[in-house]
Amino acid sequence: MRPNQTVKIGSEVLVQFEDGFRDIYTIVNSPSADASEGKISDECPLGKAILGQKPKEKISYLLNPAGKKISCLILKVNPHLRLQRHF
């Protein structure tokens, strides 16, 4: 596996949640975060959980301290993924 496939700030990450929903997120610093554009902060629960991870790794995180545990599978990591977002 190539080193650039590790999730870091600036990476675009394709993830699949337990219910089958897939989405692409770009990991950014907090001031640049904009959920409507798929840009999530490296300090939010999902951002923290996927930093440093690689494709085919399953991760879990808490939505908030009292929240539900969410799991997802990292499908692709690429700084130039450029896939269409689907809602």
NUBA-170939 format. One record per residue (C-alpha): residue number from 0; residue in one letter; x, z, y. Coordinates in pm, whole numbers, plus 50000, padded with zeros to 5 digits. Each point is the difference from the previous one (the first is absolute). Example, Ala and Ser with C-alpha at 12.3 -4.5 7.8 and 13.67 -1.06 7.14 Angstrom:
BEGIN
+-----+---------+-------+-------+-------+
: num : residuo :    c1 :    c3 :    c2 :
+-----+---------+-------+-------+-------+
:   0 :       A : 51230 : 50780 : 49550 :
:   1 :       S : 50137 : 49934 : 50344 :
+-----+---------+-------+-------+-------+
// end
This chain:
BEGIN
+-----+---------+-------+-------+-------+
: num : residuo :    c1 :    c3 :    c2 :
+-----+---------+-------+-------+-------+
:   0 :       M : 50000 : 50000 : 50000 :
:   1 :       R : 50134 : 49909 : 50340 :
:   2 :       P : 50071 : 50287 : 50242 :
:   3 :       N : 49781 : 49848 : 50272 :
:   4 :       Q : 49697 : 50065 : 49777 :
:   5 :       T : 50017 : 50371 : 50082 :
:   6 :       V : 49733 : 50105 : 50250 :
:   7 :       K : 50147 : 50082 : 50340 :
:   8 :       I : 49886 : 49983 : 50361 :
:   9 :       G : 49914 : 49636 : 50071 :
:  10 :       S : 49907 : 49920 : 49639 :
:  11 :       E : 49673 : 49833 : 49915 :
:  12 :       V : 49855 : 50157 : 49688 :
:  13 :       L : 49722 : 49870 : 49777 :
:  14 :       V : 49827 : 50290 : 49825 :
:  15 :       Q : 49712 : 50027 : 49754 :
:  16 :       F : 49784 : 50310 : 49998 :
:  17 :       E : 49834 : 50150 : 49692 :
:  18 :       D : 49670 : 49823 : 50075 :
:  19 :       G : 50178 : 49661 : 49996 :
:  20 :       F : 49998 : 49955 : 50378 :
:  21 :       R : 50321 : 49836 : 50126 :
:  22 :       D : 50139 : 50002 : 50351 :
:  23 :       I : 50320 : 49932 : 50189 :
:  24 :       Y : 50158 : 50257 : 50227 :
:  25 :       T : 50298 : 49973 : 50230 :
:  26 :       I : 50195 : 50325 : 50032 :
:  27 :       V : 50080 : 50076 : 50364 :
:  28 :       N : 50106 : 50290 : 50222 :
:  29 :       S : 49709 : 50212 : 50129 :
:  30 :       P : 49978 : 49843 : 50349 :
:  31 :       S : 49952 : 49654 : 49845 :
:  32 :       A : 49733 : 50101 : 49748 :
:  33 :       D : 49670 : 49810 : 50019 :
:  34 :       A : 49775 : 50028 : 49695 :
:  35 :       S : 49785 : 49705 : 50110 :
:  36 :       E : 50309 : 49779 : 49965 :
:  37 :       G : 50115 : 50159 : 49674 :
:  38 :       K : 50291 : 50179 : 50172 :
:  39 :       I : 50033 : 50352 : 49863 :
:  40 :       S : 50231 : 50273 : 50118 :
:  41 :       D : 50291 : 50121 : 49793 :
:  42 :       E : 49858 : 50348 : 50075 :
:  43 :       C : 49646 : 49947 : 49865 :
:  44 :       P : 49927 : 50112 : 49642 :
:  45 :       L : 50015 : 49650 : 49848 :
:  46 :       G : 50303 : 49902 : 50207 :
:  47 :       K : 50191 : 50311 : 49893 :
:  48 :       A : 49906 : 49947 : 49635 :
:  49 :       I : 50118 : 49640 : 49975 :
:  50 :       L : 50323 : 50021 : 50201 :
:  51 :       G : 50295 : 49950 : 49768 :
:  52 :       Q : 49782 : 49875 : 49713 :
:  53 :       K : 50021 : 49665 : 49819 :
:  54 :       P : 49756 : 49751 : 49846 :
:  55 :       K : 49818 : 50112 : 49685 :
:  56 :       E : 50025 : 50367 : 50099 :
:  57 :       K : 49680 : 50204 : 50005 :
:  58 :       I : 49974 : 50256 : 50276 :
:  59 :       S : 49750 : 50272 : 50089 :
:  60 :       Y : 49938 : 50174 : 50330 :
:  61 :       L : 49752 : 50232 : 50168 :
:  62 :       L : 49792 : 49843 : 50274 :
:  63 :       N : 50027 : 50329 : 50192 :
:  64 :       P : 50095 : 50357 : 49900 :
:  65 :       A : 49649 : 50074 : 49873 :
:  66 :       G : 49930 : 49642 : 49900 :
:  67 :       K : 49955 : 49788 : 49695 :
:  68 :       K : 50299 : 49887 : 49794 :
:  69 :       I : 50041 : 49623 : 50017 :
:  70 :       S : 50213 : 49788 : 49768 :
:  71 :       C : 50117 : 49643 : 50036 :
:  72 :       L : 50241 : 49755 : 49843 :
:  73 :       I : 50262 : 49821 : 50208 :
:  74 :       L : 49971 : 49632 : 49907 :
:  75 :       K : 50242 : 49834 : 50244 :
:  76 :       V : 50249 : 50104 : 50263 :
:  77 :       N : 50138 : 49739 : 50234 :
:  78 :       P : 50092 : 49990 : 50367 :
:  79 :       H : 49848 : 49649 : 50016 :
:  80 :       L : 49701 : 50026 : 49766 :
:  81 :       R : 49754 : 49848 : 50252 :
:  82 :       L : 49693 : 50018 : 49778 :
:  83 :       Q : 49647 : 49990 : 50137 :
:  84 :       R : 49825 : 50337 : 50034 :
:  85 :       H : 49663 : 50033 : 49826 :
:  86 :       F : 49738 : 50266 : 50069 :
+-----+---------+-------+-------+-------+
// end
